[in-house]
Amino acid sequence: MILTTDILRTWFRQFNTDYFGGELPIPRIVLSKARTRLGTMACKCTRRLLKRVYSDFVIRISTYYECTEREFQETLLHEMIHYYIIYKCIPDTSSHGKVFRDIMHQLNSKYGWHITITSSMRGRKVADESGRSRRSTFLVLAVVLNDGTCMLSVVSPKSARKLDVMAKGVKEIADYRWYMSSDPYFADYPVVRSLRARRVDKELYNEKTAAMQPLVLP
C-alpha cells in the first residue's frame, strides 16, 4: 500500500482511543526510507532538578520496504508502546523490557495483533522498484507555510505553470521553490496536477532541498 502521514495520523488517533485511553498527544509523524528498521520513536530528554522531562516526540515509519496495511499498523503500534511508556514515565527494565512486553502481549492476545520485538529485513521486497526504474527525474515543489510547516510535492511538468500561479495567491504559503531531483526518495510520491503536497519534518525538508537542483520556471 502507499502510506502517507495522514493515514498514520488517522491510525494513531484510533489506536490512542482504543488502546491507550486517549492519553497520548499526537506526536510528529514522519515517513522515512530507513533500511534497518521499520519504525523508530525518538524524543528529547532534559533534566529539571531531580527528574527527566521528555518532549519533542517523533515517530518514524519506513516506507523503504513493501508492507501490508496490517504490517504498517503493527509497526506504528510498536512505536506507540514506546511512546506511552516514556510519556507516562513508567520505569521499565530495558527498551523492550517487562512493561513493554506486557503491553505488547495484551494487545496481541486481546485484540488479535501480531506485534513483535524485532522485524527481520531479510527477504523483504523493496517498495516501488518498478516505479523507480520508470521515472528517473522529478519536478519537486518545496513549500513552507506561515506556521513553519514544511511540505514537498512531485508535480506533473504540464501543470507547473498553473500551480506556480496558484501558489503565489495562497496567503498561508510563506515561501515556495521549484527543484529538479533524481533522488529515488520521490519515487513513491504521487505526481500531482493540483496544489497538493506531503508534510515532512524540517530536518528532512532541509536535507532534500539542499541536495536538489534549484529551478526557475520560464
Buried (B, 14 or more C-beta within 10 A) or exposed (E): EEBBBEBBBEBBEEBBEEBBEEEBEEBBBBBBBBEEBBBBBBBEEEEEEEEEEBEEBBBBBBBBBEBEEEBBBBBBBBBBBBBBBBBEEEEBEEEBEEBBBEBBEEBBEEEEBEBEEEBEBEEBEEBBEEEBEEBEEBBBBBBBBEEEBBBBBBBBEEBBEBBBEEBEEEEEBEEBBBBEBEBBBBBBBEBBEEBEBBBBBEEBBEBBBEEBEEBEEE
